[in-house]
Amino acid sequence: MATVALPEYQLISALPAALGPLVDAQVALGWAALGVPYPGAAGVLEQVMFRGQVASFVSEYAITTATVGAPLLGEFEVADDQSNNFHAGYKFTITRSTGNDGVYTVLDGGSTYAAGFTTIPVNEEVFDGTADGFIEGWSGSVGP
């Protein structure tokens, strides 16, 4: 896959029958699909695409808990021990959530693991307590 200096993202929206060829055309240009297509408005499917130096290391984590809080007080939780992937200062994106889509930075001290879940405190405000959406992150070995 072709790479560029910094990760880039794009969103492709199309009717189900047309999405596959559009995604294939972007793959031929060096883009990769992130996760699986998801339903958009008016019967279309949406596919997140990315490319960049870390493209082959992207991971997706389902959010199991979102704790509302002002900057430095909110946090997210994901299943299993992912604490090695979420160090202090690490940036990640939340997508497909009810009210928390955006870019977040792991708080100083990093994430913690206990009782089967990794807790990820963030610098930014967490607006919505709905436990949905996905963290789109890069492997800790190559992430910022």
Backbone as a printed PyTorch tensor [residue, N CA C, xyz], in Angstrom:
tensor([[[  0.8420,  -1.1710,   0.0000],
         [  0.0000,   0.0000,   0.0000],
         [  0.8870,   1.2330,   0.0000]],

        [[  0.5200,   2.2310,  -0.7980],
         [  1.2460,   3.4870,  -0.8200],
         [  1.0340,   4.2100,   0.5010]],

        [[  2.0170,   4.9710,   0.9350],
         [  1.8710,   5.7030,   2.1840],
         [  2.1780,   7.1730,   1.9640]],

        [[  1.7140,   8.0100,   2.8670],
         [  2.0050,   9.4310,   2.8750],
         [  2.5690,   9.7580,   4.2430]],

        [[  3.0870,  10.9760,   4.4170],
         [  3.7640,  11.3340,   5.6640],
         [  2.8540,  11.2800,   6.8850]],

        [[  1.6340,  11.7730,   6.7820],
         [  0.7290,  11.8000,   7.9190],
         [ -0.5370,  11.0280,   7.5850]],

        [[ -1.1750,  10.4420,   8.5780],
         [ -2.4300,   9.7300,   8.3120],
         [ -3.4870,  10.6880,   7.7710]],

        [[ -4.2740,  10.2200,   6.8210],
         [ -5.3780,  10.9780,   6.2610],
         [ -6.6280,  10.1070,   6.3130]],

        [[ -7.7930,  10.7400,   6.4360],
         [ -9.0610,  10.0260,   6.4670],
         [-10.0010,  10.6100,   5.4240]],

        [[-10.8970,   9.7870,   4.9230],
         [-11.9870,  10.2540,   4.0820],
         [-13.1950,   9.3590,   4.3270]],

        [[-14.3700,   9.8580,   3.9930],
         [-15.6020,   9.1020,   4.1440],
         [-16.2380,   8.9480,   2.7770]],

        [[-16.5470,   7.7060,   2.4070],
         [-17.2290,   7.4260,   1.1540],
         [-18.6650,   7.0400,   1.4770]],

        [[-19.6210,   7.6940,   0.8260],
         [-21.0410,   7.3920,   1.0030],
         [-21.6250,   6.9900,  -0.3330]],

        [[-22.3600,   5.8820,  -0.3730],
         [-22.9690,   5.4250,  -1.6180],
         [-24.0540,   4.4130,  -1.3160]],

        [[-24.9060,   4.1870,  -2.2920],
         [-25.8760,   3.1020,  -2.1790],
         [-25.1110,   1.7880,  -2.0940]],

        [[-25.6610,   0.7810,  -1.4240],
         [-24.9260,  -0.4750,  -1.2100],
         [-24.2870,  -1.0720,  -2.4670]],

        [[-24.9980,  -1.0830,  -3.5940],
         [-24.4580,  -1.6960,  -4.8120],
         [-23.2730,  -0.9230,  -5.3860]],

        [[-23.1890,   0.3610,  -5.0950],
         [-22.1250,   1.1960,  -5.6550],
         [-20.9230,   1.3310,  -4.7280]],

        [[-21.0840,   1.0000,  -3.4550],
         [-19.9980,   1.2450,  -2.5010],
         [-18.7540,   0.4120,  -2.8020]],

        [[-18.9170,  -0.8780,  -3.0890],
         [-17.7690,  -1.7530,  -3.3400],
         [-16.8270,  -1.2280,  -4.4080]],

        [[-17.3260,  -0.8830,  -5.5940],
         [-16.4370,  -0.3460,  -6.6310],
         [-15.7530,   0.9650,  -6.2310]],

        [[-16.4530,   1.8180,  -5.4790],
         [-15.8360,   3.0680,  -5.0250],
         [-14.6970,   2.7950,  -4.0460]],

        [[-14.9310,   1.8660,  -3.1200],
         [-13.8890,   1.5000,  -2.1570],
         [-12.7040,   0.8800,  -2.9000]],

        [[-12.9650,  -0.0170,  -3.8440],
         [-11.8880,  -0.6430,  -4.6110],
         [-11.0430,   0.3940,  -5.3440]],

        [[-11.6930,   1.4190,  -5.9010],
         [-10.9600,   2.4700,  -6.6120],
         [-10.0440,   3.2340,  -5.6570]],

        [[-10.5140,   3.4720,  -4.4340],
         [ -9.6790,   4.1790,  -3.4570],
         [ -8.5320,   3.3010,  -2.9680]],

        [[ -8.7790,   2.0100,  -2.8190],
         [ -7.7120,   1.0760,  -2.4390],
         [ -6.5970,   1.1100,  -3.4870]],

        [[ -6.9680,   1.1780,  -4.7560],
         [ -5.9800,   1.2400,  -5.8360],
         [ -5.1420,   2.5150,  -5.7580]],

        [[ -5.6570,   3.5390,  -5.0880],
         [ -4.9220,   4.7990,  -4.9180],
         [ -4.1600,   4.8540,  -3.5970]],

        [[ -4.1360,   3.7440,  -2.8440],
         [ -3.3720,   3.7030,  -1.6050],
         [ -4.1730,   3.8790,  -0.3370]],

        [[ -5.4890,   3.9060,  -0.4410],
         [ -6.3450,   4.0320,   0.7380],
         [ -6.7110,   2.6500,   1.2570]],

        [[ -7.0550,   2.5550,   2.5470],
         [ -7.5040,   1.2990,   3.1520],
         [ -8.8090,   1.5470,   3.8930]],

        [[ -9.6900,   0.5500,   3.8920],
         [-10.9600,   0.6580,   4.6080],
         [-10.7230,   0.4810,   6.1010]],

        [[-11.3890,   1.2910,   6.9050],
         [-11.2900,   1.2110,   8.3580],
         [-12.5860,   0.6200,   8.8750]],

        [[-12.5250,  -0.5870,   9.4260],
         [-13.7230,  -1.2480,   9.9220],
         [-14.6160,  -1.6790,   8.7760]],

        [[-15.8880,  -1.7730,   9.0520],
         [-16.8600,  -2.2150,   8.0560],
         [-17.7850,  -1.0470,   7.7190]],

        [[-18.4180,  -1.0680,   6.5340],
         [-19.3760,  -0.0040,   6.2070],
         [-20.5030,   0.0320,   7.2250]],

        [[-21.0480,   1.2210,   7.4600],
         [-22.1540,   1.3560,   8.3940],
         [-23.2680,   2.1780,   7.7610]],

        [[-24.5040,   2.0170,   8.2240],
         [-25.6420,   2.7010,   7.6100],
         [-25.5580,   4.2130,   7.7730]],

        [[-25.8020,   4.9200,   6.6920],
         [-25.8990,   6.3710,   6.7160],
         [-27.3420,   6.7840,   6.4800]],

        [[-27.5460,   8.0140,   6.0860],
         [-28.8890,   8.5270,   5.8290],
         [-29.4040,   8.0370,   4.4780]],

        [[-30.6950,   7.9820,   4.3430],
         [-31.3850,   7.6920,   3.0730],
         [-30.9290,   6.4020,   2.4050]],

        [[-30.6630,   5.3610,   3.1860],
         [-30.3420,   4.0650,   2.6150],
         [-28.9380,   3.8960,   2.0680]],

        [[-28.0560,   4.8720,   2.3050],
         [-26.6840,   4.7270,   1.8370],
         [-25.8360,   4.0320,   2.8880]],

        [[-24.7120,   3.5050,   2.4770],
         [-23.7010,   2.9860,   3.3960],
         [-22.5390,   3.9630,   3.4160]],

        [[-21.8530,   4.0320,   4.5490],
         [-20.6850,   4.9000,   4.6750],
         [-19.4800,   4.0580,   5.0510]],

        [[-18.3530,   4.3550,   4.4290],
         [-17.1140,   3.6320,   4.6830],
         [-16.0110,   4.6410,   4.9840]],

        [[-15.3820,   4.5220,   6.1490],
         [-14.2410,   5.3580,   6.4890],
         [-13.0120,   4.7580,   5.8180]],

        [[-12.2280,   5.6070,   5.1750],
         [-11.0000,   5.1890,   4.5010],
         [ -9.8400,   5.9760,   5.1080]],

        [[ -8.6520,   5.3840,   5.1070],
         [ -7.4800,   6.0700,   5.6350],
         [ -6.2590,   5.6700,   4.8230]],

        [[ -5.2230,   6.4710,   4.9480],
         [ -3.9210,   6.1290,   4.3810],
         [ -2.8760,   6.8960,   5.1730]],

        [[ -1.6570,   6.4080,   5.1280],
         [ -0.5790,   7.0870,   5.8340],
         [  0.4360,   6.1090,   6.3640]],

        [[  1.4260,   6.6470,   7.0600],
         [  2.5500,   5.8440,   7.5270],
         [  2.1520,   4.7860,   8.5360]],

        [[  1.0140,   4.9320,   9.1750],
         [  0.5790,   3.9530,  10.1790],
         [ -0.6290,   3.1610,   9.7000]],

        [[ -0.9320,   3.2340,   8.4410],
         [ -2.1730,   2.6550,   7.9400],
         [ -2.3430,   1.1830,   8.2910]],

        [[ -1.2730,   0.4070,   8.2760],
         [ -1.4200,  -1.0210,   8.5350],
         [ -1.5210,  -1.3460,  10.0240]],

        [[ -1.4770,  -0.3400,  10.8940],
         [ -1.5000,  -0.5820,  12.3290],
         [ -2.7680,  -0.0730,  13.0030]],

        [[ -3.7670,   0.2900,  12.2260],
         [ -4.9820,   0.8520,  12.8070],
         [ -5.7960,  -0.2360,  13.4990]],

        [[ -6.3240,   0.1090,  14.6620],
         [ -7.1740,  -0.8070,  15.4300],
         [ -8.4830,  -0.1010,  15.7560]],

        [[ -9.5110,  -0.8850,  16.0290],
         [-10.8120,  -0.3370,  16.3870],
         [-11.2630,  -0.9970,  17.6860]],

        [[-11.7130,  -0.1770,  18.6470],
         [-12.1310,  -0.6790,  19.9470],
         [-13.5550,  -0.1960,  20.2290]],

        [[-14.4690,  -1.1020,  20.5490],
         [-15.8440,  -0.7300,  20.8940],
         [-15.8690,  -0.1130,  22.2890]],

        [[-16.5440,   1.0190,  22.4140],
         [-16.6520,   1.7060,  23.7060],
         [-17.7180,   1.0080,  24.5460]],

        [[-17.3320,   0.5760,  25.7400],
         [-18.2660,  -0.1030,  26.6370],
         [-18.8430,   0.8380,  27.6900]],

        [[-18.1250,   1.9180,  28.0150],
         [-18.5880,   2.9210,  28.9690],
         [-18.0400,   4.2790,  28.5570]],

        [[-18.8850,   5.3080,  28.6720],
         [-18.4480,   6.6970,  28.4650],
         [-18.8550,   7.4760,  29.7080]],

        [[-17.8840,   8.0630,  30.3940],
         [-18.1540,   8.8310,  31.5980],
         [-18.0960,  10.3130,  31.2740]],

        [[-19.2330,  10.9910,  31.4010],
         [-19.3120,  12.4130,  31.1060],
         [-18.4370,  13.1810,  32.0790]],

        [[-17.7420,  14.1960,  31.5620],
         [-16.9180,  15.0200,  32.4320],
         [-16.3280,  16.1960,  31.7040]],

        [[-16.0750,  17.2650,  32.4570],
         [-15.3980,  18.4470,  31.9340],
         [-13.9840,  18.0440,  31.4980]],

        [[-13.2560,  18.9320,  30.8200],
         [-11.8820,  18.5880,  30.4540],
         [-11.1030,  18.0560,  31.6650]],

        [[-10.3670,  16.9930,  31.4520],
         [ -9.5380,  16.2940,  32.4500],
         [-10.3420,  15.3790,  33.3780]],

        [[-11.6850,  15.3120,  33.2190],
         [-12.4960,  14.4990,  34.1250],
         [-13.2640,  13.3760,  33.4340]],

        [[-13.4310,  13.4250,  32.1180],
         [-14.1650,  12.3930,  31.4070],
         [-13.2710,  11.2160,  31.0460]],

        [[-13.9020,  10.0860,  30.7410],
         [-13.1180,   8.9060,  30.3500],
         [-13.9740,   7.9420,  29.5500]],

        [[-13.2770,   7.0430,  28.8620],
         [-13.9090,   5.9830,  28.0860],
         [-13.3700,   4.6530,  28.5680]],

        [[-14.1280,   3.5980,  28.3310],
         [-13.7170,   2.2590,  28.7250],
         [-13.9070,   1.3230,  27.5400]],

        [[-12.9310,   0.4050,  27.3790],
         [-13.0120,  -0.6300,  26.3440],
         [-12.7100,  -1.9770,  26.9920]],

        [[-13.1620,  -3.0430,  26.3500],
         [-12.9770,  -4.3890,  26.8960],
         [-11.5330,  -4.8500,  26.7730]],

        [[-11.1270,  -5.7030,  27.6950],
         [ -9.8150,  -6.3580,  27.7140],
         [ -8.6930,  -5.3810,  28.0630]],

        [[ -7.4820,  -5.9060,  28.1350],
         [ -6.3240,  -5.0870,  28.5110],
         [ -5.7310,  -4.4350,  27.2800]],

        [[ -6.0890,  -3.1780,  27.0690],
         [ -5.5460,  -2.3790,  25.9670],
         [ -4.6700,  -1.2520,  26.5000]],

        [[ -4.2820,  -1.3390,  27.7720],
         [ -3.5520,  -0.2420,  28.4050],
         [ -2.2110,   0.0610,  27.7340]],

        [[ -1.5880,  -0.9150,  27.1140],
         [ -0.3320,  -0.6500,  26.4080],
         [ -0.5410,   0.1600,  25.1390]],

        [[ -1.7820,   0.2600,  24.6750],
         [ -2.0640,   1.0100,  23.4560],
         [ -2.5190,   2.4430,  23.7110]],

        [[ -2.7300,   2.8130,  24.9740],
         [ -3.2430,   4.1450,  25.2820],
         [ -2.3850,   4.8130,  26.3650]],

        [[ -1.2220,   5.3000,  25.9500],
         [ -0.2890,   5.9920,  26.8460],
         [ -0.6230,   7.4810,  26.9240]],

        [[ -0.1270,   8.1520,  27.9510],
         [ -0.3300,   9.5930,  28.1120],
         [  0.0890,  10.3360,  26.8530]],

        [[ -0.7620,  11.2390,  26.3950],
         [ -0.4730,  12.0520,  25.2230],
         [ -0.8850,  11.4380,  23.9040]],

        [[ -1.2990,  10.1760,  23.9200],
         [ -1.7030,   9.4730,  22.7080],
         [ -3.0380,  10.0220,  22.2110]],

        [[ -3.1520,  10.2970,  20.9190],
         [ -4.3860,  10.8120,  20.3370],
         [ -5.1450,   9.7080,  19.6120]],

        [[ -6.4660,   9.7490,  19.7190],
         [ -7.3120,   8.7930,  19.0190],
         [ -8.6070,   9.4820,  18.6220]],

        [[ -9.3310,   8.8590,  17.7130],
         [-10.5880,   9.4070,  17.2060],
         [-11.7390,   8.4980,  17.6140]],

        [[-12.8510,   9.1070,  18.0220],
         [-14.0740,   8.3520,  18.2840],
         [-15.0330,   8.6130,  17.1320]],

        [[-15.5900,   7.5180,  16.5870],
         [-16.5540,   7.6150,  15.4980],
         [-17.7990,   6.8040,  15.8380]],

        [[-18.8680,   7.0900,  15.1410],
         [-20.1220,   6.3480,  15.2330],
         [-20.7160,   6.3230,  16.6430]],

        [[-20.4790,   7.3830,  17.4030],
         [-21.0560,   7.4640,  18.7520],
         [-22.2640,   8.3960,  18.7340]],

        [[-23.0520,   8.3590,  19.7940],
         [-24.2220,   9.2200,  19.8900],
         [-23.8270,  10.6830,  20.0140]],

        [[-22.8190,  10.9880,  20.8170],
         [-22.4830,  12.3980,  21.0310],
         [-21.0330,  12.6890,  21.3520]],

        [[-20.1220,  11.7540,  21.0910],
         [-18.7180,  11.9750,  21.4520],
         [-17.7510,  11.8910,  20.2760]],

        [[-18.2470,  11.9160,  19.0350],
         [-17.3310,  11.8400,  17.8880],
         [-16.3310,  12.9850,  17.9460]],

        [[-15.0770,  12.6750,  17.7000],
         [-14.0300,  13.6890,  17.7070],
         [-12.6880,  13.0880,  18.0760]],

        [[-11.7010,  13.9680,  18.2360],
         [-10.3390,  13.5600,  18.5740],
         [-10.1030,  13.8160,  20.0620]],

        [[ -9.5020,  12.8330,  20.7250],
         [ -9.2260,  12.9120,  22.1600],
         [ -7.7580,  12.6020,  22.4270]],

        [[ -7.2680,  13.0720,  23.5740],
         [ -5.8900,  12.8490,  23.9940],
         [ -5.8970,  12.1640,  25.3570]],

        [[ -5.1400,  11.0770,  25.5000],
         [ -5.0730,  10.3660,  26.7770],
         [ -4.4050,  11.2690,  27.8110]],

        [[ -5.0330,  11.3560,  28.9590],
         [ -4.5790,  12.1840,  30.0710],
         [ -3.2340,  11.7110,  30.6040]],

        [[ -2.4830,  12.6250,  31.1950],
         [ -1.2250,  12.2460,  31.8610],
         [ -1.4930,  11.0970,  32.8200]],

        [[ -0.6010,  10.1410,  32.8580],
         [ -0.7890,   8.9510,  33.6790],
         [ -1.2390,   7.7690,  32.8470]],

        [[ -1.8190,   8.0490,  31.6670],
         [ -2.2090,   6.9740,  30.7540],
         [ -3.4380,   6.2200,  31.2020]],

        [[ -3.6900,   5.1180,  30.5450],
         [ -4.8630,   4.2950,  30.8270],
         [ -4.5510,   3.2560,  31.8960]],

        [[ -5.6250,   2.6580,  32.4320],
         [ -5.4550,   1.6200,  33.4540],
         [ -6.3240,   0.4150,  33.1010]],

        [[ -5.8980,  -0.7520,  33.5700],
         [ -6.6450,  -1.9830,  33.3280],
         [ -7.0660,  -2.5750,  34.6590]],

        [[ -8.3450,  -2.9620,  34.7460],
         [ -8.8570,  -3.6400,  35.9440],
         [-10.1520,  -4.3610,  35.5840]],

        [[-10.3360,  -5.5320,  36.1460],
         [-11.5860,  -6.2990,  36.0450],
         [-12.0680,  -6.4810,  34.6030]],

        [[-11.1330,  -6.6810,  33.6850],
         [-11.5050,  -6.9830,  32.3120],
         [-11.7150,  -5.7930,  31.3970]],

        [[-11.4520,  -4.5830,  31.8990],
         [-11.6760,  -3.3800,  31.0880],
         [-10.5160,  -2.4030,  31.2190]],

        [[-10.2510,  -1.6680,  30.1290],
         [ -9.2460,  -0.6120,  30.1350],
         [ -9.9710,   0.7270,  30.2170]],

        [[ -9.6080,   1.5510,  31.1950],
         [-10.1730,   2.8820,  31.3710],
         [ -9.2070,   3.8980,  30.7740]],

        [[ -9.7390,   4.7820,  29.9310],
         [ -8.9220,   5.7550,  29.2170],
         [ -9.3900,   7.1590,  29.5860]],

        [[ -8.7000,   7.8330,  30.5230],
         [ -9.0630,   9.2020,  30.8710],
         [ -8.5620,  10.1540,  29.7760]],

        [[ -9.3310,  11.2150,  29.5060],
         [ -8.9760,  12.1060,  28.4020],
         [ -8.8810,  13.5670,  28.8300]],

        [[ -8.0810,  14.3220,  28.0770],
         [ -7.9020,  15.7580,  28.3400],
         [ -9.1390,  16.5640,  27.9690]],

        [[ -9.8840,  16.1090,  26.9590],
         [-11.0060,  16.8540,  26.4250],
         [-12.2990,  16.5220,  27.1760]],

        [[-13.2870,  17.3920,  27.0310],
         [-14.5950,  17.1490,  27.6520],
         [-15.2930,  15.9680,  26.9740]],

        [[-15.9390,  15.1390,  27.7840],
         [-16.7810,  14.0540,  27.2830],
         [-18.2170,  14.5090,  27.4960]],

        [[-18.9660,  14.6580,  26.3860],
         [-20.2900,  15.2630,  26.4370],
         [-21.4200,  14.2880,  26.6790]],

        [[-21.2750,  13.0400,  26.2310],
         [-22.4090,  12.1160,  26.2240],
         [-22.0450,  10.8190,  26.9420]],

        [[-22.9120,  10.3330,  27.8130],
         [-22.6460,   9.1220,  28.5780],
         [-23.1290,   7.8380,  27.9180]],

        [[-23.5730,   7.9200,  26.6610],
         [-24.0430,   6.7240,  25.9680],
         [-22.8630,   5.8150,  25.6390]],

        [[-22.9800,   4.5460,  26.0090],
         [-21.8970,   3.5800,  25.7730],
         [-22.0100,   3.0250,  24.3550]],

        [[-21.5790,   3.8200,  23.3920],
         [-21.5850,   3.3730,  22.0030],
         [-20.4480,   4.0500,  21.2550]],

        [[-20.2660,   3.6690,  20.0080],
         [-19.1990,   4.2380,  19.2040],
         [-17.9370,   3.4030,  19.2880]],

        [[-16.9510,   3.8460,  18.5500],
         [-15.6990,   3.1170,  18.4430],
         [-14.5090,   4.0580,  18.5590]],

        [[-13.4660,   3.5840,  19.2270],
         [-12.1990,   4.2920,  19.2420],
         [-11.3930,   3.7670,  18.0710]],

        [[-10.9830,   4.6860,  17.2040],
         [-10.1310,   4.3450,  16.0800],
         [ -8.7340,   4.7980,  16.4850]],

        [[ -7.8600,   3.8430,  16.7430],
         [ -6.5380,   4.1930,  17.2350],
         [ -5.4390,   3.4750,  16.5000]],

        [[ -4.2590,   3.9890,  16.6380],
         [ -3.0890,   3.3470,  16.0230],
         [ -2.3470,   2.5540,  17.0830]],

        [[ -1.6550,   1.5310,  16.6700],
         [ -0.8940,   0.7090,  17.5850],
         [  0.0450,   1.5780,  18.4150]],

        [[  0.1660,   1.2610,  19.6920],
         [  1.0590,   2.0210,  20.5620],
         [  2.4950,   2.0170,  20.0880]],

        [[  2.8800,   1.0210,  19.2900],
         [  4.2660,   0.9620,  18.8430],
         [  4.5790,   2.0000,  17.7760]],

        [[  3.5370,   2.5620,  17.1510],
         [  3.7870,   3.5640,  16.1140],
         [  2.9960,   4.8340,  16.3000]],

        [[  2.0710,   4.8300,  17.2510],
         [  1.2220,   6.0150,  17.4590],
         [  1.9850,   7.1640,  18.0560]],

        [[  1.3930,   8.3660,  17.9890],
         [  2.0400,   9.5740,  18.5260],
         [  2.1960,   9.5150,  20.0290]]])
